[in-house]
């Protein structure tokens, strides 16, 4: 039975509720939009976590939006996406050893295995000068790097000036920029700027992360066409729904939805020697 007495438990419950009310701080910046922001200090303006995702340029219905790898909450966890990635890369290594694939003959399951593997998801925390509220924007490294570079370059100015956070383009053509705001602030914006001269609440980075249950992950793998029996799961044990499993566009895997590998660019010293024979078969297990 949950304890519902004592000041300590009451205080903890209140803090958890307050944090839950602030969890909805993740913002999606629409193409062509600009937000006027104050950048917190360098120590609290960013965070990151490992996330799984999948993007198929030929069929948006196969897309799996980013969600946190289970290792984020349990370092020993191996979630279904981890298992699928490990299985596909292990099979790719076998084919590599057997010389079944090479330059000009790409191994689609190798690319799928790389796609399903967890990768860095960057979080930036800002204060919106329109209302003084904190918000988080999440980006893949390709989009995050220009923001990071600007903050580092303008580190001595972030407490003096407002900045414009802008998105141009959409989907794989998106780009994000952060630039100093040179015009005068309105009285309201100036008030919010001054009141936001404080570190960002770093608890919000962790609390805004989205996880998927094992069942949700398995359904996502089925959606993109992966046979979950290959990693030891029984499809009949999953709750029924109306989602049809679409065959995967294997030639069209898109690394985290942003950098599509050109069809003929498969040498790279043959995937860097199949990623050094899958890191020497994961350091000989």
C-alpha positions in Angstrom: 0.0 0.0 0.0 1.3 3.5 -0.9 2.1 5.6 2.1 -0.1 8.7 2.2 0.9 10.1 5.6 3.9 12.0 7.0 5.3 15.4 5.9 8.2 13.8 4.0 5.9 11.8 1.8 3.6 14.8 1.3 6.5 17.0 0.3 7.7 14.3 -2.2 4.3 13.9 -3.7 3.9 17.7 -4.1 7.3 18.0 -5.8 6.5 15.1 -8.2 3.1 16.6 -9.1 4.8 20.0 -9.7 7.4 18.3 -11.9 4.7 16.4 -13.8 2.9 19.7 -14.5 6.2 21.0 -16.0 6.9 17.9 -18.0 5.1 19.2 -21.1 8.0 21.6 -22.0 9.2 19.9 -25.2 8.5 22.2 -28.1 8.2 21.3 -31.8 9.4 24.2 -34.0 7.4 24.5 -37.2 9.2 25.2 -40.5 9.7 28.9 -41.1 9.1 29.8 -37.4 11.4 31.8 -35.1 11.3 31.9 -31.3 13.0 34.8 -29.4 14.9 33.2 -26.6 17.3 33.7 -23.7 20.0 31.0 -23.5 20.7 29.7 -20.0 24.3 29.3 -18.8 26.6 26.8 -20.5 26.3 24.2 -17.7 22.5 23.9 -18.0 21.5 24.8 -21.5 21.8 21.3 -23.0 21.4 17.6 -22.3 21.4 14.4 -24.3 20.2 10.8 -24.2 20.4 7.7 -26.4 17.3 7.1 -28.5 15.9 4.7 -31.1 14.1 5.7 -34.2 13.4 4.7 -37.8 12.6 6.7 -40.9 11.6 5.4 -44.3 11.6 8.0 -47.1 9.3 5.9 -49.3 6.6 5.2 -46.7 6.0 7.6 -43.8 3.7 5.0 -42.2 6.7 3.0 -41.3 8.4 5.8 -39.4 9.1 5.4 -35.7 9.6 8.7 -33.9 12.5 8.9 -31.5 12.1 7.3 -28.1 14.6 6.7 -25.3 16.6 3.5 -25.2 15.8 1.4 -22.1 19.4 1.7 -21.0 18.6 5.3 -20.0 16.7 4.1 -17.0 18.5 0.8 -16.5 22.1 0.4 -17.8 21.8 -3.4 -18.0 18.6 -3.3 -20.0 18.4 -4.7 -23.5 15.2 -3.6 -25.2 13.7 -5.1 -28.4 15.3 -2.5 -30.6 18.7 -3.3 -29.1 18.0 -7.0 -29.7 16.9 -6.4 -33.3 19.9 -4.2 -34.1 22.3 -6.7 -32.5 20.7 -9.6 -34.5 20.9 -7.8 -37.8 24.5 -6.7 -37.3 25.6 -10.1 -36.2 24.0 -11.6 -39.3 25.7 -8.9 -41.5 29.0 -9.9 -40.0 28.4 -13.6 -41.0 27.7 -12.5 -44.5 30.8 -10.2 -44.5 33.0 -13.1 -43.3 31.5 -15.3 -46.1 32.1 -12.5 -48.6 28.5 -12.4 -49.6 28.5 -8.6 -49.9 31.0 -6.1 -50.9 31.5 -2.9 -52.9 28.6 -2.3 -55.2 26.6 -5.0 -53.4 25.3 -3.4 -50.2 23.9 -5.4 -47.4 20.5 -3.9 -46.6 20.2 -5.6 -43.2 23.5 -4.0 -42.1 22.0 -0.6 -42.7 18.8 -1.6 -41.0 20.8 -2.8 -38.0 22.6 0.5 -37.8 19.3 2.4 -38.1 17.8 0.6 -35.2 20.8 1.0 -33.0 20.4 3.8 -30.3 22.1 7.1 -31.2 22.5 10.5 -29.5 19.4 12.7 -29.2 20.4 16.3 -28.2 18.2 18.5 -26.0 18.5 22.3 -25.7 16.8 24.3 -22.9 15.8 27.9 -23.6 13.5 30.6 -22.1 10.8 31.9 -24.4 10.9 35.7 -24.2 7.2 35.8 -25.3 6.1 34.4 -21.9 9.2 33.8 -19.9 8.6 30.0 -19.8 11.2 27.4 -20.2 11.1 24.9 -23.1 13.1 22.1 -24.6 13.8 21.4 -28.2 15.2 18.0 -29.3 17.4 17.5 -32.3 19.5 14.9 -33.9 23.3 15.7 -34.0 23.2 17.0 -37.6 20.7 19.7 -36.6 22.1 20.2 -33.1 25.7 21.0 -34.1 25.0 24.5 -35.6 23.1 25.4 -32.4 25.9 24.0 -30.2 28.6 25.8 -32.2 26.8 29.2 -32.0 26.3 28.9 -28.2 30.0 28.1 -27.8 31.1 30.9 -30.1 28.9 33.4 -28.4 29.4 32.1 -24.9 30.4 35.5 -23.6 27.3 37.1 -25.0 24.5 34.8 -24.0 23.8 36.7 -20.8 23.7 40.0 -22.6 21.6 39.4 -25.7 18.5 37.6 -26.8 18.8 35.1 -29.6 16.6 34.0 -32.5 16.0 30.3 -32.8 14.8 29.5 -36.3 13.9 26.5 -38.4 13.9 26.5 -42.1 12.8 23.6 -44.4 11.0 20.5 -43.4 11.7 16.8 -42.8 15.2 15.8 -44.1 15.7 19.2 -45.5 15.2 21.0 -42.1 17.9 23.2 -40.7 18.1 25.1 -37.4 20.0 28.3 -36.6 20.6 30.5 -33.6 21.6 34.1 -34.1 21.8 37.2 -31.9 18.7 39.4 -31.9 19.9 42.9 -32.9 16.6 44.8 -32.6 15.3 46.4 -29.3 13.2 44.2 -27.1 9.7 45.1 -26.1 9.1 46.0 -22.5 7.5 42.6 -21.9 10.4 40.8 -23.6 13.0 42.8 -21.6 11.1 42.0 -18.4 11.1 38.3 -19.3 14.8 38.4 -20.3 15.8 39.9 -16.9 13.7 37.5 -14.9 15.1 34.5 -16.8 18.7 35.2 -15.7 19.0 31.8 -13.9 20.1 28.2 -14.6 17.7 26.0 -16.5 15.9 23.3 -14.5 17.9 20.3 -15.6 15.4 17.8 -14.1 13.2 18.7 -17.1 15.6 17.1 -19.5 15.1 13.7 -17.9 11.4 14.1 -17.2 10.6 15.1 -20.9 12.1 11.9 -22.3 9.6 9.5 -23.9 9.9 5.7 -23.4 8.1 2.9 -25.1 7.0 -0.3 -23.4 8.2 -3.6 -24.7 4.9 -4.2 -26.4 5.0 -0.8 -28.1 8.6 -1.5 -29.3 7.7 -4.9 -30.7 4.7 -3.4 -32.6 7.0 -0.7 -34.0 9.4 -3.4 -35.2 6.5 -5.2 -36.8 5.4 -2.0 -38.4 8.7 -1.6 -40.2 8.6 -5.2 -41.3 11.1 -6.8 -38.9 10.3 -10.5 -37.9 10.2 -10.4 -34.1 10.4 -14.2 -34.0 14.1 -13.8 -34.9 14.7 -12.3 -31.5 12.6 -14.7 -29.5 9.1 -13.0 -29.4 5.8 -14.6 -30.3 3.6 -12.2 -32.4 0.5 -13.9 -31.3 1.2 -12.8 -27.7 0.8 -9.1 -28.7 -2.5 -7.3 -28.4 -4.4 -7.2 -31.7 -4.8 -3.9 -33.5 -5.6 -2.5 -36.9 -2.1 -1.7 -37.9 -0.9 -3.6 -41.0 2.7 -4.6 -41.2 4.2 -2.9 -44.3 7.2 -4.4 -46.1 10.3 -2.5 -45.3 11.9 -0.4 -48.1 15.3 -2.0 -47.4 17.2 0.0 -50.0 16.0 3.2 -48.4 16.9 3.1 -44.7 17.5 6.7 -43.6 20.0 7.2 -40.7 17.8 8.8 -38.1 15.7 10.4 -40.8 18.3 13.0 -41.8 21.2 11.6 -43.8 20.2 9.2 -46.5 23.1 7.1 -47.8 23.6 7.6 -51.5 22.8 4.3 -53.2 26.3 3.8 -54.6 28.2 5.0 -51.6 28.7 1.7 -50.0 32.4 1.2 -50.1 33.7 3.4 -47.2 36.4 0.7 -47.1 33.4 -1.6 -47.2 31.6 0.0 -44.3 34.9 0.5 -42.5 35.4 -3.2 -42.8 31.9 -3.9 -41.6 32.6 -1.7 -38.6 35.8 -3.6 -37.8 34.0 -6.9 -38.1 31.3 -5.5 -35.7 33.9 -4.4 -33.2 35.7 -7.7 -33.2 32.4 -9.5 -32.6 31.6 -7.3 -29.7 35.0 -7.9 -28.1 34.6 -11.6 -28.4 31.5 -11.4 -26.3 
